[in-house]
Amino acid sequence: MNPASWRQSSYCQESASCVNVAEGEHNTILLRESEHPEAILSTTRTRLRAFILAAKAGHFDHVAGP
């Protein structure tokens, strides 16, 4: 994957661990963490949108510890 194709939020500070996003083949979305760029997740736009909406709605709040 070409490093220039990965995008990172402008809100991410240089020393922080951030999520990077890129467009993959066949309309897939690729996600990775800046501290571990070798581990890449692949999903679809529809599934990523559903995940983000569920997270915003608090559906995963019980997963986080105190």
N, C-alpha and C positions, 0 to 999 in steps of 0.2 A: 504494500500500500504506500503510495506516494505521501510523504509527510506533509506536503503542501495541501493535500486534500482534507486533512483533519482540521476541524474547527473547534475552537475553545471560546467560552464566554469571555467577553471583555471585562466582566466582573471578577474573573478568576485572577488572583494575585500570582505572581511568578513563582513564589515559594510554596504555594498551596497545591494540594492534590485536587485535580479538577477532572471532570468528565469531558472527553473529546468525542466529537461526532463526525462521521463521514458518510457519504453516500456510497453504497456498495453496488455490486452487480445485481441485475434483475430487480431493481427498485427496493433493495434492502437498505436498512440503516445500520451502520456499524458504530458501536460504542466501546470506549476503553477508558481506563483511568490513567491519568498522566504519570502516576508513580509506577504503574505496571503496564506499559504500552503493549507488551507481548500478549496479554490476555484480551482478546477481542470478542465481544458479543455481537450477534447479528439478530435483527428483528425486522418486522415490517413497519411501515408508517402507521398502519391501523392499530397494530398491537402496542406500539410505543405510545400512541395517542391515548389508548385505553388505559395503559399503565399510569401515565401522567395524570389523567383525570381521576383515576382511583386514588392515587397518592394525594392529590389536592383535596379530595373528598374525605381523607382520613382513614381509608380502608386498611392501611398498613400501620396505623399508629400503635396497635397492640404488639407489633413485632419488635419495636425499639425498646431497649431496656431503660431503666431509670436514669 
